[in-house]
């Protein structure tokens, strides 16, 4: 029998009364591409932190190549041969590729440059060693992260949501690289909520639920529906595809909006034209960093439009280019930002206080005084209706897992009954069960006559959810694609600039 490269036995990690991991057993074989499956709050991230030395277990043992080890820091993990590529890249944008690599890998600039080129050709990870990171696409930045791990000769590579920021063409290239690494004996721990990808690439899967291992399976032996049911412990919520409904008046319209940016790494918007009608969902596709943040700030009101652009942005038939975010919300506009900690919620405040931030107009303030009972009831309803895993309304927002906080923020905005709803990356980091439930709620809201605009880097989400799509690339937007008449490859080509779209 092959000896596991990594073995965890009875590993437990507690945070106060919460058992993030409880008695976890895990064996990772040499050359395996091993998925870790679980819904939000199942303990996946904590387990990876234990393996990579960011956290230490309260109980249990970790063995590396059959020998007990204590991984007290990421530096110790790297010396053993563990590399990790985080979902949010850890690169300095003002430095070149080789300068970023040199922060972790010893060697002269000349030798490191040569190794970067060699590894790029060997594994299909070509990237210019002398290019500044801010000039690279998201796919190229991911290549830099992987190359940096490969340069320390890893035996185990941990990938956290590696495809969440990639267009379909780049996903195929990434999987080719992973298969090459696997054939050379490198083990890979693969965290993803995209079950079809797991079925395609992974040889093994361990399922976590409530911090405990509930199963070990071969992904190819099960369809995505069966994997999802095992993962969440109940039948998946049903998602009906959007059906054609009568569309009403334009609730949002941008007419040739151009916005400069003060951010040296930002993307100026050039001539953005789009509209969203009542009873329709419009999706904005694109590779991260092509102007999504700037578009979101312009529509939400966070970035004031130039005076000559005030009339180019309308909501409900009214010019709003000069209005601040609060004034736009008064009209019936709601917004779910990409940054859930900082924009969507204040991490140090309780959930009930976070509700008051955007819902105070809904009976929670009377004569300048907060009606705490009304706010508490609203918060409890939001928690219950959206299956938010939390001790209660008094819990700090920052104590929730990322997926649970996202469910809370979206639930809060849906309870405001908006006429126009704008969501930026609505299911980022949310498990498949919760993501399906969120998408179902959005379709129901759209059928009730709400106008919905969604920015998403998840192609599957856009094809499940939207009536029409437009693609944002380098600050410019394509013409419309009718979702049910469009192939993912068409959107993928537009995302990387090969096509400017079609009506």
C-alpha positions, 0 to 999 in steps of 0.5 A: 500500500502506498504511504500517504504524503500527508496524514492527519489523524483526529485533528481538532481546532476550536475557536472558543465554543466553536469547533471549526475542525473536529477529529479530522482524518485525512490522507493525501497520496503522492500525485493525487489531486484531492478535493476538499468539499464542504459548504460554507462554515464546514471547516475547509479554510481552517483545515488548510491553515493547519496544514500550511502552518497558519494555525496549529491544532488543539488536538490530533497529529499531522504526519509528513511522509510517515513522520510526525511533524509540527507545522508551526508556521508557513516557513516550516510548511514550505521547508517540508515542501508545502506550497499554497496559492490563496484565493486572493493573490499575495503579490506586490503589484508595483514589483516585477514578477522576478522581484515578487518571486525573490521575496520567498525564493533565494537566488540572484535576479539572473538565476531566478529569471532563468528558472521562471522562464524554464518552469514556464515552458515546462508547465505551460505557465509562460509569463514575462519575469520582468513585467510588473504585476499590475500589468498582468492579467488575472490568469498571468498573476495566478501563473506567477503564484504557482511558479513561485510555489514550484520554485521551492520544489513542492511535494504538496500544492494547496489551491484555494478556489483557483478558477474563480477569477479565470475565463474558461480558456484559462481554466483549461490551461490551469488543469493541464498544468495540474495534470502535469504536476500530478504525473510528476508526483506532486500532490494537490489539495483542491478547494472549489465550489464548482463540482463539475470541475472537481469531477473533471480534475480530482482523483479523490475527495474528502467531504467536510460537514460541520467540521467533521469528515462525513465521507471520502469518495472518487468524484468521477463516480458521482454526478454533481447533484449527488456530490452536492447532496453529500456536501450539504447533507440535504437535497439541493434547492431546485433552480428553475431557469429564467423564463421570458417575462414581459419587461417594463420600463428602464430602471437603470440607464447609462449612456456613454459614461466615461470615468477617469480613475486616480488609482494608478492601477485602476481602469478608466471607464470609456463610453459605457452604455447599458440599461436594465428594465423592470423584470430583467436580469442583466449580467456583466461578465469579464476577467477581474480588473477590467473596470468592474470596481470602477463601474460598481463605484459609479453606479452605486454613487461612491465615485461622483461622476464629472459634471458633464456626465451627471445626465448620463446615469439615470435611475427610474427615469431620473438623472442621478449622476449628482446623487450620493449613495444614500440619495440613490437608495432612497429612490428604491436602489439596493447594492451588494458590493464585492467587498463584504467586509468593509463595504458590505458590513462593518466587521466589528459591529453586530449583525443588528447594527449592520442591518441598521446601516442600510435598512434604517428607513424601514421603520427602525428609526423614529424621531431620530431614535433607533427602534431596537426591537424592530431592528432585532426582529428584522435581523432575526428574520434575515438570519432565519430566511437565509440560513445564516449560521450564527449564534444570533443578531448580537454576533459580530459580522466579522465572526461569520464565515465569508459565505455566511456573511454574504448570505446575510448581506444579500438577505438584508438587501432583498428584504428592503424590496428594491425596485433596482438591485445591483450585485457585485460577485453575489456568490463569491466564496458561497457553497453550491447549496447557498449559491443556488438558493441565492440565485433562486431568490433573485429569479423570484425577485426579477419575476416580481418586476425588479430590475437586477444588474449582476457583475460576476466572474462566474460564467456558470452563474451568469448562464444560470441567472441572466436574461442578457449579458454584456462583457466588460474588457479594458474599461469598455463594454460589449453589445448585448448577448442574449443568454439563451442564444450564446455559448460560453466560448463566445463570452470567453472570447469577448472577456479576453478581448478577442471579440467585442460582442454581438447583439 
